[in-house]
Amino acid sequence: MQTVSRILPVLMCLTMLSSCASDAEKAPAADPNEKNSGSVFAMDTYITVTAYGENGEKGISAATKEIERLEKLWSVTDEGSEIYAADHAGGAEISISGETAELIRFAEEMHSRTNGALDISLYPVLSAWGFTTGKYRVPDDDEIAQLLGRTGVDRIKLGDNKLTLPKDMEIDLGAVAKGCAGDKAAAALKESGVECALLDLGGNIQTVGETKPDGSKWKIGIRDPNGEGSAATLEIGEGVVITSGGYERFFEQDGEIYRHILDPKTGKPADSGLVSATAIGREGRYCDALSTSLYVLGEEGAEKLWRESGDFDMVLIADDGSVTITEGIEDSFSLTIPAELKVLRR
Amino acid sequence: MITAAVLLGAGAWCVCLMMKPAGDTVIISQDGKELYRLDMGREPDRIIEVEYEGRRNVIEIKNGEIFMAEADCPDHICVETGKLRADTPIVCLPNRLVIEYEERGLDGTAR
């Protein structure tokens, strides 16, 4: 008891000291390096925006409004969205906005560049597996074959502001929408006078500004697919880092694990030997499309795409734990787990 | 003697506090509003219940780790997320609930 009565004042002093210290850490409001952050639930995920400087709050509000606007345009489940209208038009032609047309055109282009690995027409197959609702099941081969018959990006008829889908077809911009929203939210931040910001769209990282206010680069982790924390860190300027991994959504049935990224060729979870694929570049929609495609393509296909492209870098983590990166990020990349590292060079 | 022991104890406690890895504070928030701020180094095992529009989330703290034990949401992605990791928040979208570490030592984690 006596010990307690002696410890207590010491504890109280320490508590007071530490609370003073934490008060002092909070920067005064007039600081030009002031850090603001905001969050929004949209596009089926949790999005945070951190902006530095005096225009931060204004920028965050503009960015979140922009994301919410785009969600209304591109959501596959919102009955008011242009994508919902296209999916439920019963084969009729509908009018769409210029920016929706542009994103569909971009997805078509990525479909051909990735040799079909990116496919926005896969929605009926994804639904059958339950990945869109959480009501998971394993469709049999006949059902998958029949559903694959309803896909095919080449069946989309896209005019300037007109879109026609065959009656049995449904598209979903899920693989590019978040990335594109990142681009447009970054633009909204800049228009608000923000020079330095970071967007985290459910794990898609996009930065505004070559450095943080203190002059240091942005330090971005890449999730360790097999353990706790990060597998690697990357220092970037203004740009985008997007990872796709099988760990994001999966279910187990009869001892088998089924992961949410489907191979458009088989209609089944992609089995390419990769556990995660990260694309690093300048544009959100491009990196978003790439991360999914690289994951589906596997190491060999991803390397081929990288050699053909020349405008992105990548980090591939294979199911044997080995890590492959491209030469453009060699100096800014560090592993934080023990792993065999291979660097691809041109 | 007792004073010496107390000072030593307090000293050791200070060292412990300083050694503790940064980023041990977990924030539970709903619709962007902070509900709980937890120092995971000191949290006892306990259950926290949170309501949203009549739906319920049950958050459990056990052995210094935190996870969603139950949720009245259709998809249960938050429950399937398992224990909170430093780099990935536990998110229950339908109930607008987020459990995350305050400081991650990084500006962001691609995941």
Interface residues (C-beta under 8 A of the other chain):
Chain A: Q2 T3 R6 I7 V10 L11 L14 S18 G38 S39 V40 F41 D44 T45 Y46 T50 T133 G134 L198 D200 G203 N204 I205 T207 K212 W218 K219 I220 G221 I222 R223 E228 G229 S230 T233 V241 I242 T243 G245 E248 R249 T278
Chain B: I2 T3 A5 V6 L7 G9 A10 W13 C14 L17 D31 G32 P74 D75 H76 I77 R85 A86 D87 T88 P89 V91 L93 R96 V98 R104 L106 D107 G108 T109 A110 R111
